[in-house]
């Protein structure tokens, strides 16, 4: 079983990896934290933690990107609806002007 301190460092490393993927720099805090934990650790423990970090970060990134894609699609659909509504209003306005003349 992984100890609490190792889980905390894994969580920090996952957060760092995900943030880096999306262009957010947390290295000022993350590097010192991870370096302090990793000194004196066995290579097998480090490797196991790295595998956990990679898998968890990949899962989170995939999930976030999926939600981001959904939001983009919703926003695009809303913009298209707004454009159609404006076009309809403009066309209706022009038709009204023709009847008034």
C-alpha positions in Angstrom: 0.0 0.0 0.0 1.2 3.5 -0.9 1.8 5.8 2.1 0.0 9.1 2.5 3.1 11.2 1.6 3.5 9.3 -1.6 -0.1 9.7 -2.5 0.2 13.5 -1.9 3.2 13.7 -4.2 1.4 11.6 -6.8 -1.5 14.0 -6.6 0.8 17.0 -6.9 2.5 15.4 -9.9 -0.8 14.7 -11.6 -1.9 18.3 -11.0 1.4 19.6 -12.4 1.2 17.3 -15.5 -2.5 18.3 -16.2 -1.8 22.0 -15.7 1.3 21.8 -18.0 -0.8 20.1 -20.7 -3.2 23.1 -20.6 -0.5 25.7 -20.4 -0.5 26.5 -16.7 2.9 26.6 -15.0 2.9 25.3 -11.4 6.6 24.3 -11.5 7.7 26.8 -8.8 5.8 24.9 -6.2 5.6 21.4 -7.7 9.3 20.7 -8.4 10.5 21.4 -4.9 7.7 19.3 -3.4 8.4 16.3 -5.6 12.2 16.6 -5.3 12.0 16.6 -1.5 9.8 13.5 -1.5 11.8 11.5 -4.1 15.2 11.8 -2.4 16.1 8.4 -0.9 13.3 6.5 -2.6 13.9 3.2 -4.4 13.8 3.1 -8.2 10.9 0.6 -8.1 8.8 2.9 -5.9 9.6 5.9 -8.1 8.7 3.9 -11.2 5.4 2.7 -9.7 4.5 6.3 -8.7 5.4 7.5 -12.2 3.1 4.9 -13.8 0.2 6.0 -11.5 0.9 9.6 -12.3 0.9 9.1 -16.0 -2.2 7.0 -16.0 -4.2 9.4 -13.8 -3.0 12.5 -15.7 -4.0 10.9 -19.0 -7.4 10.0 -17.7 -8.0 13.5 -16.3 -6.7 15.2 -19.5 -9.0 13.1 -21.6 -12.0 13.8 -19.4 -11.3 17.6 -19.4 -10.7 17.7 -23.1 -14.0 15.8 -23.6 -15.9 18.4 -21.5 -14.1 21.2 -23.3 -15.1 19.8 -26.7 -18.7 19.6 -25.5 -18.7 23.2 -24.4 -17.2 24.3 -27.7 -19.9 22.5 -29.6 -22.6 24.0 -27.4 -21.2 27.4 -27.9 -21.0 27.0 -31.6 -24.6 25.8 -31.8 -25.7 28.8 -29.7 -23.8 31.2 -32.0 -25.4 29.5 -35.1 -28.9 29.9 -33.5 -28.2 33.5 -32.7 -27.1 34.2 -36.3 -30.2 32.5 -37.7 -32.4 34.5 -35.4 -30.8 37.8 -36.4 -31.1 36.9 -40.1 -34.8 36.1 -39.6 -35.3 39.4 -37.9 -33.5 41.2 -40.7 -35.5 39.5 -43.3 -38.8 40.1 -41.5 -37.9 43.7 -41.1 -37.2 44.1 -44.9 -40.5 42.3 -45.7 -42.4 44.7 -43.4 -40.7 47.7 -45.1 -41.9 46.4 -48.6 -45.5 46.1 -47.4 -45.4 49.7 -46.0 -44.4 51.2 -49.3 
